[in-house]
């Protein structure tokens, strides 16, 4: 699907004009959006807009790393939106020059729709949209970055819940939850860190057309990405701490179990020795004929076992 948004020199908005009816000289700037384009529609990047073949090739073969390339009077940006369900990156390609912005993405994205609506709503504000394409690019990127936050906040809420209620669940379940969160944080990191690096390049680039007045806005996006990256690193450290704590807790529980089993085994070793001696069935064992032999042996075994228990308690083995 291809949709167009044209802003006249008097800041009137015209939406849905066919490409063949658009004459660039008649408009202040134009936004053309390719959303889930067909092969024939995608071919217009070559045949109608005449963009550089390398940039067009990057549009066709996803998933490219976020980047900024310069081709004559056109800047080509590869951006990453975030799929909140899978946490996978969704590529958005932008072609930008002084009076034209073309966005290209293989799946319909709510960020693009929101930016589209916002630009239509504020197109009459000359102070805001006089620079057109660069302001449009800022709006698109800002919408994408803003959608990173809810996903990361939900992960932080899960971390807080695990930390507060961890004692009520088994160590195995807690470990599975922690490793799942670490995996999701890694997916977010793979999207956010490259976008942060790209935004740093945009902020410090001298080649983006009309970017001087809007550099403060792109710097604001860069600050958001820095905050997101810091939050991810802090959350990853928290998951590492939780993981180490659960491993230590599990090891401590195993040590206590082994200590208890060892104490029981040591107590019964001499008792088993005594029982084994009197169970050898030799005929010449005088103790076998004692009237009180059984009672005496049982008393000795109880005294020996009880004495060992008292000794272990004093040694602190049951702490």
Secondary structure, DSSP 4 states (H G I P E B T S, - for coil): -EEEEEEETT--EEES--GGG--GGGEEEEEEEEES--HHHHTHHHHTS---HHHHHHHHS--PPPEEEEETTEEEEEEEEE-TTT--EEEEEEEE-SSEEEEEESS--HHHHHHHHHHHHHTT-HHHHTTTHHHHHHHHHHHHHHHHHHHHHHHHHHHHHHHHHGGGS-HHHHHHHHHHHHHHHHHHHHHHHHHHHHHHHHHT-S-STT-TTTHHHHHHHHHHHHHHHHHHHHHHHHHHHHHHHHHHHHHHHHHHHHHHHHHHHHHHHHHHHHHHHTTS--S--GGGG-TTHHHHHHHHHHHHHHHHHHHHHHHTTT-
